[in-house]
Amino acid sequence: MNSDERTVLEHILSADFAGASQLRSQLDRTEVIATWGTGSVSVDLQVREPCEHAALSQALVPVDAHVLGPSGAYVGEILVWTERGATLAALEFAWVTDEPPTSLPAVTDGRLAWQS
């Protein structure tokens, strides 16, 4: 996992929700195993065992991680997926702009900001 991916995951997993601490504890054991396509910044993740499993009731981490562009307008969101609510499985940048993102957003002043 590169530093941008880790920074975004750390930011999202810093939120207070059931299972957050278990997912945070998995970061050092998490690796990227695939991208979602050529040039995509969305990736599939795999956590090496042994690790502490979370017990989320859904596959999607319950955090609203909206991404804002340079003007402050909403340009998408970051979704963190889990494998059956237990381990980190994917990091997705779901964008609403005409062009797909070429990088993950930066964490700036506690917010996700993307320079298009």
Secondary structure, DSSP 8 states (H G I E B T S, - for coil): --HHHHHHHHHHHTS--TTHHHHHHTGGGEEEEEESSTT---EEEEE-SS------SSSB-S--EEEE-TTS-EEEEEEEEEETTTEEEEEEEEE-SSS--SS--EEETTEEE---
